[in-house]
Every structure is written in structure tokens, then in C-alpha cells.
Amino acid sequence: MVFDFPNNTDVKTYIGGMGTTGWNTWIKPKGFSNAIIIGCGGGGGGGPDVGASGGSGGWGHIYCPLLSLPDTLYIQVGAGALAGNPGNGSATYISTIANIAYPLNILMTCGGGTGGLRLGTAGSGGGVSFGVLTPGVYMGFSGSNGIAGPGGVGDG
């Protein structure tokens, strides 16, 4: 077990679909002292026919005291690309406002993976960046690259 959470946890999960998603709102819970925020970008689609697989989205992790976060965060979950479509996955954003046009308000961006192509060129994994830095522990992991060659068709 990675974490031994006590019974008094407040877990919120936001899941993206295969397509454009809007903004979700997270409200800071009362009576807690720390937050663990985990984000993952959408994966790239596998190429059609004998295509290569798409890259996975990058993922990030923030562990911080709740008092360092605003009362509301906005989450836009990145969508994965469809199988047989060399499209790219979209990024996941966690921000202090519901708008990515202002990068100084973005807490974390988890990039989407790129799609694999038809004749064996694999997609690349997405990256992670952190913007508004609050006191805490930050970890970011680039997504894995896809697998070159035939047989990599699959959803992101």
C-alpha cells in the first residue's frame, strides 16, 4: 500500500471522456490539513490499421497544506484520443481560475500524449509543468512514448 489513509478522508475524482471536457470545480473541504493532488493528461490514439501506439499523458503529483490553496480550484480533465485515430490527447489543467489563457493562475498542467502514425512511428509522451507554486512537494513524470510498429491501435 502506498498510502495509509485514515477513515476521515475526502476524495474527489474528476474523469475526462473521449472528447472536449469543461471545467470542474473543487471546493476546499473543512476540517482537513493537507491535500494530495494527482493529475494525468490524455493519451494519444494508436495509428490506424498497422499503426504504432500513441504516447501516454504526463502525470503530476502535489502534496501541500490546504491553507496554501485557494478556497476553489478549477480542473479541466484532458481527454484521450480514439483508437485508430492518430490524434493527440489533450492536457489536464488545475488552475485558480477557469481559464488557461492566464498561465500565472495554473497550478499544474499535465500534457497529453501524441498519436501514433499508420506506418510505425510511435507517439510521444506528454510532459508536466507547475505554475503557481505553493509550499509543498511537487513531482512530475513525463508520459511514456508509444511502441513503434504494427499492432499499436488502442484508445488513449
DSSP file with accessible surface (Angstrom, degrees, kcal/mol):
  #  RESIDUE AA STRUCTURE BP1 BP2  ACC     N-H-->O    O-->H-N    N-H-->O    O-->H-N    TCO  KAPPA ALPHA  PHI   PSI    X-CA   Y-CA   Z-CA
    1    1 A M              0   0  195      0, 0.0     3,-0.1     0, 0.0     0, 0.0   0.000 360.0 360.0 360.0 131.7    0.0    0.0    0.0
    2    2 A V        +     0   0  128      1,-0.2     2,-0.4     0, 0.0     0, 0.0   0.906 360.0  25.3 -79.1 -44.6    1.4    3.4   -1.0
    3    3 A F        -     0   0   87      2,-0.0     2,-0.7     0, 0.0    -1,-0.2  -0.944  60.5-153.0-123.3 143.3   -0.8    5.5    1.4
    4    4 A D        -     0   0  143     -2,-0.4     0, 0.0    -3,-0.1     0, 0.0  -0.803  26.5-168.3-111.3  84.4   -2.4    4.5    4.6
    5    5 A F        -     0   0  108     -2,-0.7     4,-0.1     1,-0.1    -2,-0.0  -0.574  16.8-127.6 -76.5 134.8   -5.3    7.0    4.6
    6    6 A P        -     0   0   80      0, 0.0     3,-0.2     0, 0.0    -1,-0.1  -0.230  32.3 -99.0 -69.5 171.5   -7.3    7.3    7.8
    7    7 A N  S    S+     0   0  172      1,-0.2     2,-1.0     2,-0.0    -2,-0.1   0.676 112.3  76.1 -67.5 -16.9  -11.1    7.0    7.7
    8    8 A N        +     0   0  107      2,-0.1     2,-0.3     0, 0.0    -1,-0.2  -0.374  68.6 133.7 -95.7  59.2  -11.6   10.7    7.7
    9    9 A T        -     0   0   65     -2,-1.0     2,-0.4    -3,-0.2    23,-0.0  -0.713  45.0-154.1-103.8 158.4  -10.6   11.3    4.0
   10   10 A D        -     0   0   61     -2,-0.3     2,-0.5     2,-0.0    -2,-0.1  -0.853  20.2-175.2-131.8  92.9  -12.4   13.4    1.4
   11   11 A V        -     0   0  106     -2,-0.4     2,-0.4     2,-0.0    -2,-0.0  -0.809   5.7-172.7 -98.8 128.8  -11.6   12.0   -2.0
   12   12 A K        -     0   0  102     -2,-0.5     2,-0.4     2,-0.0    -2,-0.0  -0.972   3.7-167.0-118.2 134.1  -12.8   13.8   -5.2
   13   13 A T        -     0   0  105     -2,-0.4     2,-0.5     2,-0.0    -2,-0.0  -0.982   5.6-170.4-124.7 131.3  -12.3   12.2   -8.6
   14   14 A Y        -     0   0   67     -2,-0.4     2,-0.4    10,-0.0    -2,-0.0  -0.987  10.5-168.2-122.0 123.2  -12.7   14.0  -11.9
   15   15 A I        -     0   0  145     -2,-0.5     2,-0.2    62,-0.1    62,-0.1  -0.933   8.5-146.3-119.3 133.8  -12.7   11.9  -15.0
   16   16 A G        -     0   0   25     -2,-0.4     2,-0.2    62,-0.3    62,-0.1  -0.476  13.2-148.0 -89.8 165.0  -12.5   13.0  -18.7
   17   17 A G        -     0   0   40      2,-0.3     2,-1.6    60,-0.2    63,-0.4  -0.436  40.4 -70.3-116.8-167.3  -14.1   11.4  -21.6
   18   18 A M  S    S+     0   0   91     61,-0.2     2,-0.3    -2,-0.2    63,-0.1  -0.635 109.0  26.1 -87.9  79.1  -13.3   10.9  -25.3
   19   19 A G  S    S-     0   0   39     -2,-1.6    -2,-0.3    61,-0.1     2,-0.2  -0.941 107.7 -28.2 155.1-173.5  -13.9   14.5  -26.3
   20   20 A T        -     0   0  147     -2,-0.3     2,-0.3    -4,-0.1    58,-0.1  -0.454  55.7-164.0 -72.6 136.0  -13.8   18.0  -25.0
   21   21 A T        -     0   0   36     56,-0.2    58,-0.1    -2,-0.2    -5,-0.1  -0.868   7.9-137.2-118.5 155.5  -14.5   18.5  -21.3
   22   22 A G        -     0   0   49     -2,-0.3    55,-0.5     1,-0.1     2,-0.4  -0.118  41.0 -64.4 -93.2-163.4  -15.4   21.6  -19.4
   23   23 A W  E     -A   76   0A  75     53,-0.1     2,-0.3    75,-0.1    53,-0.2  -0.690  40.5-156.7 -91.2 135.5  -14.2   22.9  -16.1
   24   24 A N  E     -A   75   0A  57     51,-3.3    51,-2.7    -2,-0.4     2,-0.5  -0.831  15.5-132.8-103.2 150.8  -14.9   21.0  -12.8
   25   25 A T  E     -A   74   0A  73     -2,-0.3     2,-0.5    49,-0.2    49,-0.2  -0.897  14.2-165.0-110.6 130.6  -14.9   22.9   -9.5
   26   26 A W  E     -A   73   0A  34     47,-3.0    47,-2.3    -2,-0.5     2,-0.5  -0.958   7.7-158.4-111.4 127.6  -13.2   21.7   -6.4
   27   27 A I  E     -A   72   0A 102     -2,-0.5    45,-0.2    45,-0.2    44,-0.1  -0.921  27.7-110.4-107.2 130.2  -14.1   23.3   -3.1
   28   28 A K        -     0   0   41     43,-2.8     2,-0.1    -2,-0.5    43,-0.0  -0.367  37.2-128.6 -59.6 125.2  -11.6   23.2   -0.2
   29   29 A P    >   -     0   0   28      0, 0.0     3,-0.5     0, 0.0     2,-0.2  -0.430  17.4-119.6 -76.7 153.5  -13.1   20.9    2.5
   30   30 A K  T 3  S+     0   0  184      1,-0.2     3,-0.1    -2,-0.1     0, 0.0  -0.606  89.0  30.4 -87.7 149.0  -13.3   22.0    6.1
   31   31 A G  T 3  S+     0   0   82      1,-0.3     2,-0.3    -2,-0.2    -1,-0.2   0.601  93.3 106.3  84.6  10.2  -11.6   20.1    8.9
   32   32 A F    <   -     0   0   75     -3,-0.5    -1,-0.3     1,-0.1     3,-0.1  -0.868  48.2-164.3-120.4 158.5   -8.6   18.9    6.9
   33   33 A S        +     0   0   82     -2,-0.3    33,-2.4     1,-0.2    34,-0.5   0.685  67.1  37.9-114.0 -24.7   -5.0   20.0    6.9
   34   34 A N  E     -E   65   0B  73     31,-0.3     2,-0.4    32,-0.1    -1,-0.2  -0.906  57.5-153.8-131.5 159.0   -3.3   18.6    3.8
   35   35 A A  E     -E   64   0B  12     29,-3.0    29,-2.3    -2,-0.3     2,-0.5  -0.979   4.1-159.8-131.7 143.8   -4.1   17.9    0.1
   36   36 A I  E     -E   63   0B  56     -2,-0.4     2,-0.5    27,-0.2    27,-0.2  -0.993  15.1-170.4-118.9 119.9   -2.8   15.4   -2.4
   37   37 A I  E     -E   62   0B  26     25,-3.1    25,-2.6    -2,-0.5     2,-0.4  -0.958   4.6-178.4-115.0 124.5   -3.5   16.5   -6.0
   38   38 A I  E     +E   61   0B 102     -2,-0.5     2,-0.3    23,-0.2    23,-0.2  -0.988   4.1 179.6-124.9 127.5   -2.8   14.0   -8.8
   39   39 A G  E     -E   60   0B   7     21,-2.2    21,-2.0    -2,-0.4     2,-0.3  -0.938   7.8-171.8-127.9 152.0   -3.4   14.9  -12.5
   40   40 A C  E     -E   59   0B  72     -2,-0.3    38,-0.4    19,-0.2    19,-0.2  -0.991  18.1-133.2-144.1 132.5   -2.9   13.0  -15.7
   41   41 A G        -     0   0    6     17,-2.8    16,-0.5    70,-0.4    50,-0.2  -0.390  38.0 -90.3 -78.6 161.6   -3.1   14.1  -19.3
   42   42 A G        -     0   0    7     48,-2.7    71,-2.5    68,-0.3    47,-0.3  -0.416  42.6-116.4 -72.1 146.7   -5.0   12.3  -22.0
   43   43 A G        -     0   0   11     69,-0.2    38,-2.6    35,-0.1   113,-0.3  -0.480  26.5-108.9 -82.9 152.7   -3.2    9.6  -24.0
   44   44 A G        -     0   0    5     11,-3.2    10,-0.5    70,-0.4    44,-0.2  -0.474  37.2-106.7 -77.5 152.2   -2.6    9.8  -27.8
   45   45 A G        -     0   0    0     42,-2.3    71,-2.7    40,-0.2   110,-0.2  -0.427  31.0-109.3 -78.7 151.4   -4.5    7.4  -30.1
   46   46 A G        -     0   0    0    108,-1.9    38,-0.5    69,-0.2    39,-0.5  -0.513  41.8 -99.5 -75.5 147.8   -3.0    4.5  -31.8
   47   47 A G     >  -     0   0    0      5,-3.0     4,-0.6    70,-0.3    37,-0.2  -0.257  44.6 -95.2 -66.1 156.4   -2.5    4.7  -35.6
   48   48 A P  T  4 S-     0   0   23      0, 0.0     2,-0.3     0, 0.0     3,-0.3  -0.262  86.1 -11.3 -71.6 160.0   -5.0    3.1  -38.0
   49   49 A D  T  4 S+     0   0  113      1,-0.3   102,-0.3   101,-0.1   104,-0.2  -0.330 144.2   1.5  56.1-108.4   -4.5   -0.4  -39.5
   50   50 A V  T  4 S+     0   0   81     -2,-0.3    -1,-0.3   100,-0.1    70,-0.1  -0.203 102.2 145.1-101.5  43.4   -0.9   -1.4  -38.7
   51   51 A G     <  -     0   0    0     -4,-0.6   101,-2.6    -3,-0.3    67,-0.2  -0.225  50.2-107.7 -82.2 167.0   -0.1    1.8  -36.8
   52   52 A A        -     0   0    0     65,-2.4    -5,-3.0    69,-0.3    64,-0.3  -0.465  42.0 -94.7 -85.6 164.1    2.0    2.4  -33.8
   53   53 A S        -     0   0   26     94,-2.1    70,-2.4    -7,-0.2    93,-0.2  -0.414  37.3-113.2 -80.4 157.3    0.6    3.2  -30.4
   54   54 A G        -     0   0   16    -10,-0.5    61,-0.2    98,-0.4    93,-0.2  -0.413  33.6-100.8 -82.5 162.4    0.1    6.6  -29.0
   55   55 A G        -     0   0    1     59,-2.6   -11,-3.2    69,-0.4    58,-0.3  -0.470  35.9-112.8 -80.9 154.8    2.1    8.1  -26.1
   56   56 A S        -     0   0   50     88,-2.5    70,-2.3   -13,-0.2    87,-0.2  -0.489  34.6-100.5 -84.1 158.7    0.6    8.3  -22.6
   57   57 A G        -     0   0    6    -16,-0.5    87,-0.3    68,-0.2    55,-0.2  -0.401  38.6-106.8 -73.5 152.0   -0.2   11.6  -21.0
   58   58 A G        -     0   0    0     53,-2.5   -17,-2.8    69,-0.3     2,-0.4  -0.397  34.8-152.5 -72.4 156.9    2.1   13.1  -18.4
   59   59 A W  E     -EF  40 141B 107     82,-2.4    82,-2.7   -19,-0.2     2,-0.3  -0.990   9.8-168.1-137.5 147.0    1.2   13.0  -14.8
   60   60 A G  E     -EF  39 140B   0    -21,-2.0   -21,-2.2    -2,-0.4     2,-0.4  -0.886   6.8-155.2-131.3 162.9    1.9   15.1  -11.8
   61   61 A H  E     -EF  38 139B  18     78,-2.8    78,-2.5    -2,-0.3     2,-0.4  -1.000   6.5-173.6-141.9 130.9    1.5   15.0   -8.0
   62   62 A I  E     -EF  37 138B   0    -25,-2.6   -25,-3.1    -2,-0.4     2,-0.5  -0.998   3.4-173.6-127.9 129.2    1.3   17.8   -5.5
   63   63 A Y  E     +EF  36 137B  93     74,-2.4    74,-3.0    -2,-0.4   -27,-0.2  -0.992  28.8 145.2-119.1 118.8    1.3   17.3   -1.7
   64   64 A C  E     -E   35   0B   0    -29,-2.3   -29,-3.0    -2,-0.5     2,-0.2  -0.980  53.2 -88.6-150.5 160.9    0.6   20.5    0.1
   65   65 A P  E >   -E   34   0B  41      0, 0.0     3,-1.5     0, 0.0   -31,-0.3  -0.513  36.3-129.4 -70.3 140.8   -1.0   22.1    3.2
   66   66 A L  G >  S+     0   0    8    -33,-2.4     3,-2.0     1,-0.3   -32,-0.1   0.838 104.4  67.3 -61.1 -31.6   -4.6   23.1    2.5
   67   67 A L  G 3  S+     0   0  152    -34,-0.5    -1,-0.3     1,-0.3   -33,-0.1   0.740  94.0  59.5 -65.6 -16.1   -4.0   26.6    3.9
   68   68 A S  G <  S+     0   0   26     -3,-1.5    -1,-0.3    67,-0.1    -2,-0.2   0.555  96.0  77.0 -86.5  -6.7   -1.7   27.3    0.9
   69   69 A L  S <  S-     0   0    6     -3,-2.0     4,-0.1    -4,-0.3    27,-0.0  -0.755  86.3-111.0-101.4 150.9   -4.5   26.6   -1.6
   70   70 A P        -     0   0   51      0, 0.0   -42,-0.1     0, 0.0    -1,-0.1  -0.242  36.0-103.8 -69.3 168.6   -7.4   28.9   -2.5
   71   71 A D  S    S+     0   0  109      1,-0.1   -43,-2.8   -44,-0.1     2,-0.4   0.755 106.3  37.0 -66.4 -23.3  -10.9   28.0   -1.5
   72   72 A T  E     -A   27   0A  40    -45,-0.2     2,-0.3    24,-0.1   -45,-0.2  -0.996  63.3-175.9-134.0 133.9  -11.7   26.9   -5.0
   73   73 A L  E     -A   26   0A   4    -47,-2.3   -47,-3.0    -2,-0.4     2,-0.4  -0.930  17.9-140.0-119.8 154.5   -9.7   25.2   -7.7
   74   74 A Y  E     -AB  25  95A  66     21,-3.1    21,-2.9    -2,-0.3     2,-0.5  -0.949  14.7-164.2-118.0 133.0  -10.8   24.5  -11.3
   75   75 A I  E     -AB  24  94A  16    -51,-2.7   -51,-3.3    -2,-0.4     2,-0.6  -0.968  10.4-172.7-122.4 125.8  -10.0   21.3  -13.0
   76   76 A Q  E     -AB  23  93A  41     17,-2.7    17,-2.4    -2,-0.5     2,-0.4  -0.970  21.6-146.0-115.4 112.8  -10.2   20.6  -16.8
   77   77 A V        -     0   0   17     -2,-0.6   -60,-0.2   -55,-0.5   -56,-0.2  -0.665  14.7-124.8 -85.4 127.7   -9.5   16.9  -17.4
   78   78 A G        -     0   0    8    -38,-0.4     2,-0.3    -2,-0.4   -62,-0.3  -0.414  22.2-133.7 -70.3 142.4   -7.7   16.0  -20.6
   79   79 A A        -     0   0    7     12,-0.2    11,-2.6   -37,-0.2   -37,-0.2  -0.729  13.7-124.6 -97.3 145.7   -9.4   13.6  -23.0
   80   80 A G        -     0   0   15    -63,-0.4   -36,-0.2    -2,-0.3     2,-0.2  -0.515  29.3-108.6 -81.9 155.9   -7.7   10.6  -24.6
   81   81 A A        -     0   0   10    -38,-2.6    75,-3.5     6,-0.2   -35,-0.2  -0.489  37.8-100.8 -82.4 157.4   -7.7   10.2  -28.4
   82   82 A L    >   -     0   0   92     73,-0.2     3,-1.4    -2,-0.2     5,-0.3  -0.407  41.1 -93.2 -77.9 153.3   -9.8    7.5  -30.1
   83   83 A A  T 3  S+     0   0   43      1,-0.2    72,-0.2   -38,-0.2    -1,-0.1  -0.319 110.7  22.2 -62.4 143.9   -8.3    4.2  -31.3
   84   84 A G  T 3  S+     0   0   31    -38,-0.5    -1,-0.2   -37,-0.2   -37,-0.2   0.605 102.0 103.5  74.5   9.8   -7.3    4.2  -35.0
   85   85 A N    <   -     0   0   76     -3,-1.4     2,-0.8   -39,-0.5   -40,-0.2  -0.976  66.8-146.9-125.6 116.2   -7.0    7.9  -34.9
   86   86 A P        +     0   0   54      0, 0.0    29,-0.5     0, 0.0   -39,-0.1   0.139  55.8 135.6 -73.8  30.7   -3.5    9.4  -34.8
   87   87 A G        -     0   0   20     -2,-0.8   -42,-2.3    -5,-0.3     2,-0.3  -0.291  55.6-111.1 -76.6 162.1   -4.9   12.3  -32.8
   88   88 A N        -     0   0  107    -44,-0.2    26,-0.2    26,-0.2     2,-0.1  -0.633  24.1-117.7 -91.4 150.1   -3.3   13.7  -29.7
   89   89 A G        -     0   0   11     24,-3.2    23,-0.3   -47,-0.3     2,-0.2  -0.463  35.3-116.9 -75.9 157.7   -4.6   13.5  -26.2
   90   90 A S        -     0   0   55    -11,-2.6   -48,-2.7   -47,-0.2    23,-0.2  -0.628  27.6-101.4 -99.4 161.0   -5.5   16.8  -24.5
   91   91 A A        -     0   0   19     -2,-0.2     2,-0.4   -50,-0.2    20,-0.2  -0.373  22.3-132.3 -78.8 154.8   -3.9   18.3  -21.5
   92   92 A T  E     - C   0 110A   6     18,-2.5    18,-2.6   -15,-0.2     2,-0.4  -0.913  24.6-163.8-103.8 133.8   -5.3   18.4  -17.9
   93   93 A Y  E     -BC  76 109A  48    -17,-2.4   -17,-2.7    -2,-0.4     2,-0.5  -0.962  16.2-169.4-122.0 138.7   -5.2   21.7  -16.1
   94   94 A I  E     +BC  75 108A   8     14,-2.3    13,-2.4    -2,-0.4    14,-1.8  -0.994  30.6 163.2-123.0 119.7   -5.6   22.6  -12.5
   95   95 A S  E     -BC  74 106A   0    -21,-2.9   -21,-3.1    -2,-0.5    11,-0.2  -0.892  52.9-126.4-139.8 161.8   -6.0   26.3  -12.0
   96   96 A T  S    S+     0   0   36      9,-2.8     2,-0.3    -2,-0.3    10,-0.1   0.581 103.2  34.0 -85.3 -12.0   -7.1   29.0   -9.7
   97   97 A I  S    S-     0   0   57      8,-0.3     2,-1.8     2,-0.2   -23,-0.2  -0.952  91.3-109.9-135.5 158.5   -9.4   30.4  -12.4
   98   98 A A  S    S+     0   0   47     -2,-0.3     2,-0.3   -25,-0.1   -75,-0.1  -0.383  90.6  82.0 -87.0  60.6  -11.4   28.6  -15.1
   99   99 A N    >   -     0   0   66     -2,-1.8     3,-0.6     3,-0.1    -2,-0.2  -0.887  57.1-160.2-164.0 127.9   -9.3   29.8  -18.0
  100  100 A I  T 3  S+     0   0   72     -2,-0.3     6,-0.1     1,-0.2    -1,-0.1   0.463  79.6  87.9 -91.5   0.8   -6.0   28.7  -19.4
  101  101 A A  T 3  S+     0   0   67      1,-0.2    -1,-0.2     2,-0.1     0, 0.0   0.673  83.7  59.9 -71.1 -14.8   -5.3   32.0  -21.1
  102  102 A Y    X   -     0   0  133     -3,-0.6     3,-2.2     1,-0.1     4,-0.3  -0.789  66.7-176.9-114.9  86.7   -3.6   33.2  -17.9
  103  103 A P  G >  S+     0   0   91      0, 0.0     3,-1.4     0, 0.0    29,-0.2   0.750  76.2  70.3 -62.2 -20.6   -0.7   30.8  -17.3
  104  104 A L  G 3  S+     0   0  156      1,-0.3    -2,-0.0    27,-0.1    27,-0.0   0.672  97.7  52.7 -70.1 -13.3    0.2   32.5  -14.0
  105  105 A N  G <  S+     0   0   52     -3,-2.2    -9,-2.8    -6,-0.1     2,-0.5   0.434  84.7 104.0 -97.8  -1.6   -3.0   31.1  -12.5
  106  106 A I  E <   -C   95   0A  13     -3,-1.4    26,-2.1    -4,-0.3   -11,-0.3  -0.719  46.8-172.4 -88.5 125.2   -2.3   27.5  -13.5
  107  107 A L  E    S-     0   0A   3    -13,-2.4    24,-1.6    -2,-0.5     2,-0.3   0.904  71.8  -1.0 -79.2 -45.4   -1.2   25.3  -10.6
  108  108 A M  E     -CD  94 130A   1    -14,-1.8   -14,-2.3    22,-0.2     2,-0.4  -0.993  55.3-164.2-151.0 139.8   -0.4   22.2  -12.7
  109  109 A T  E     -CD  93 129A  25     20,-2.7    20,-2.4    -2,-0.3     2,-0.6  -0.997   4.0-167.5-123.5 125.8   -0.5   21.2  -16.4
  110  110 A C  E     -CD  92 128A   1    -18,-2.6   -18,-2.5    -2,-0.4   -68,-0.3  -0.951  23.7-138.3-112.6 109.1   -0.3   17.5  -17.4
  111  111 A G        -     0   0   17     16,-3.5   -53,-2.5    -2,-0.6   -70,-0.4  -0.257  13.3-115.6 -70.3 152.6    0.3   17.4  -21.2
  112  112 A G        -     0   0   19    -23,-0.3   -69,-0.2   -55,-0.2    15,-0.2  -0.502  28.9-110.2 -83.5 153.8   -1.4   14.9  -23.5
  113  113 A G        -     0   0    0    -71,-2.5   -24,-3.2   -58,-0.3    12,-0.2  -0.472  32.0-115.4 -77.9 154.6    0.4   12.2  -25.4
  114  114 A T        -     0   0   47     10,-2.6   -59,-2.6   -26,-0.2   -70,-0.4  -0.572  34.3-100.9 -89.4 158.6    0.7   12.4  -29.2
  115  115 A G        -     0   0    8    -29,-0.5   -69,-0.2   -61,-0.2     2,-0.2  -0.405  28.7-116.5 -80.0 150.8   -0.9    9.9  -31.5
  116  116 A G        -     0   0    0    -71,-2.7     6,-0.2   -64,-0.3     2,-0.2  -0.507  32.3-125.9 -78.1 155.3    0.9    7.0  -33.3
  117  117 A L    >   -     0   0   87      4,-2.9   -65,-2.4   -64,-0.2     3,-1.0  -0.544  19.6-104.5-103.9 171.1    1.0    7.0  -37.0
  118  118 A R  T 3  S+     0   0  124      1,-0.3   -68,-0.1   -67,-0.2     2,-0.1   0.883 110.2  45.6 -63.0 -43.2    0.0    4.5  -39.6
  119  119 A L  T 3  S-     0   0  150    -68,-0.1    -1,-0.3     1,-0.1   -68,-0.1  -0.089 128.5 -72.1-104.5  37.9    3.4    3.1  -40.7
  120  120 A G  S <  S+     0   0   16     -3,-1.0     2,-0.7    29,-0.3    29,-0.6   0.493  81.6 135.9 102.2   0.1    5.1    2.6  -37.4
  121  121 A T        -     0   0   87     27,-0.2    -4,-2.9   -69,-0.1   -69,-0.3  -0.754  47.4-139.9 -85.8 118.1    6.0    6.0  -35.9
  122  122 A A        -     0   0   34     -2,-0.7   -68,-0.2    -6,-0.2    26,-0.1  -0.361  13.0-113.0 -77.3 152.7    5.1    5.9  -32.2
  123  123 A G        -     0   0    2    -70,-2.4    23,-3.5    -9,-0.1     2,-0.3  -0.406  30.9-121.6 -76.5 158.8    3.5    8.8  -30.4
  124  124 A S        -     0   0   56     21,-0.2   -10,-2.6   -69,-0.2   -69,-0.4  -0.719  25.1-104.5-104.2 155.7    5.5   10.6  -27.7
  125  125 A G        -     0   0   20     18,-0.4   -68,-0.2    -2,-0.3    20,-0.1  -0.377  35.1-110.8 -75.7 153.5    4.5   11.0  -24.0
  126  126 A G        -     0   0    6    -70,-2.3    17,-3.4   -15,-0.3   -67,-0.2  -0.423  28.8-132.2 -80.4 158.5    3.2   14.3  -22.6
  127  127 A G        -     0   0   37     15,-0.2   -16,-3.5   -15,-0.2     2,-0.4  -0.412   9.8-129.5-102.2-179.3    5.1   16.5  -20.2
  128  128 A V  E     -D  110   0A  36    -18,-0.2     2,-0.3    -2,-0.1   -18,-0.2  -0.990  20.1-178.8-133.9 140.5    4.2   18.2  -16.9
  129  129 A S  E     -D  109   0A  63    -20,-2.4   -20,-2.7    -2,-0.4     2,-0.4  -0.985  14.3-148.0-138.0 152.4    4.7   21.7  -15.7
  130  130 A F  E     +D  108   0A  61     -2,-0.3   -22,-0.2   -22,-0.2   -23,-0.1  -0.949  19.0 169.0-118.9 139.2    3.9   23.6  -12.5
  131  131 A G        +     0   0   36    -24,-1.6     2,-0.4    -2,-0.4   -24,-0.3   0.632  62.1  42.8-111.5 -90.6    2.9   27.2  -12.3
  132  132 A V  S    S-     0   0   46    -26,-2.1     2,-0.6   -29,-0.2    -1,-0.3  -0.446  78.8-150.9 -65.3 112.6    1.6   28.8   -9.1
  133  133 A L        +     0   0  123     -2,-0.4    -1,-0.1    -3,-0.1   -26,-0.0  -0.816  19.1 177.4 -96.2 120.0    3.9   27.3   -6.5
  134  134 A T        -     0   0   19     -2,-0.6     2,-0.1   -27,-0.1   -65,-0.1  -0.743  48.8 -77.4-106.0 162.3    2.5   26.9   -3.0
  135  135 A P  S    S+     0   0   93      0, 0.0     2,-0.3     0, 0.0   -67,-0.1  -0.398  90.3  82.0 -59.6 132.3    4.6   25.3   -0.2
  136  136 A G  S    S-     0   0   42    -72,-0.2     2,-0.5    -2,-0.1   -72,-0.2  -0.974  82.1 -60.8 161.9-170.9    4.6   21.5   -0.7
  137  137 A V  E     -F   63   0B  78    -74,-3.0   -74,-2.4    -2,-0.3     2,-0.4  -0.930  44.7-166.7-109.9 125.9    6.1   18.6   -2.6
  138  138 A Y  E     +F   62   0B  55     -2,-0.5     2,-0.4   -76,-0.2   -76,-0.2  -0.940  10.0 174.0-116.9 133.0    5.9   18.6   -6.4
  139  139 A M  E     -F   61   0B  77    -78,-2.5   -78,-2.8    -2,-0.4     2,-0.4  -0.998   4.8-175.3-136.9 134.3    6.6   15.6   -8.6
  140  140 A G  E     -F   60   0B  40     -2,-0.4     2,-0.4   -80,-0.2   -80,-0.2  -0.989   3.6-168.2-130.6 140.2    6.1   15.4  -12.4
  141  141 A F  E     -F   59   0B  87    -82,-2.7   -82,-2.4    -2,-0.4     2,-0.1  -0.991  20.3-129.8-130.3 124.8    6.6   12.5  -14.7
  142  142 A S        -     0   0   94     -2,-0.4   -15,-0.2   -84,-0.2   -85,-0.1  -0.422  35.8-105.3 -67.7 146.9    6.6   12.6  -18.5
  143  143 A G        -     0   0   11    -17,-3.4   -18,-0.4   -87,-0.2     2,-0.2  -0.252  38.9 -97.5 -69.0 159.6    4.3   10.1  -20.2
  144  144 A S        -     0   0   87    -87,-0.3   -88,-2.5   -20,-0.1   -18,-0.2  -0.524  36.8-113.5 -76.7 145.3    5.8    7.0  -21.8
  145  145 A N        -     0   0  113    -90,-0.2   -21,-0.2    -2,-0.2   -91,-0.1  -0.419  36.4-106.3 -71.4 155.6    6.4    7.0  -25.6
  146  146 A G        -     0   0   16    -23,-3.5     2,-0.5   -93,-0.2   -24,-0.2  -0.090  36.5 -95.7 -72.5 179.1    4.2    4.7  -27.7
  147  147 A I        -     0   0  129    -93,-0.2   -94,-2.1     5,-0.1   -24,-0.1  -0.865  36.8-130.8-103.7 127.4    5.5    1.5  -29.2
  148  148 A A        +     0   0   69     -2,-0.5   -27,-0.2   -96,-0.2   -28,-0.1  -0.335  64.3  38.4 -72.2 157.2    6.7    1.6  -32.8
  149  149 A G  S    S-     0   0   20    -29,-0.6     3,-0.5   -99,-0.1   -29,-0.3  -0.323  95.6 -31.6  99.0-178.9    5.5   -0.8  -35.5
  150  150 A P  S    S+     0   0  103      0, 0.0   -99,-0.1     0, 0.0  -100,-0.1  -0.260 108.4  43.4 -74.0 158.7    2.2   -2.5  -36.2
  151  151 A G  S    S+     0   0   70   -102,-0.3   -99,-0.2   -99,-0.1  -101,-0.1   0.634  70.4 117.3  89.4  16.1   -0.4   -3.5  -33.7
  152  152 A G        +     0   0   16   -101,-2.6   -98,-0.4    -3,-0.5     2,-0.2   0.212  33.1 133.9-101.3  18.0   -0.5   -0.5  -31.5
  153  153 A V        +     0   0   68   -104,-0.2     2,-0.3  -102,-0.2  -100,-0.1  -0.483  28.2 119.3 -72.8 130.0   -4.0    0.6  -32.2
  154  154 A G        -     0   0   30     -2,-0.2  -108,-1.9   -72,-0.1   -70,-0.2  -0.931  63.2 -78.0-178.0 160.4   -5.9    1.5  -29.0
  155  155 A D              0   0  106     -2,-0.3   -73,-0.2  -110,-0.2  -111,-0.1  -0.363 360.0 360.0 -65.7 151.9   -7.7    4.3  -27.2
  156  156 A G              0   0   40    -75,-3.5   -76,-0.3  -113,-0.3  -111,-0.1  -0.395 360.0 360.0 -77.7 360.0   -5.7    7.0  -25.5
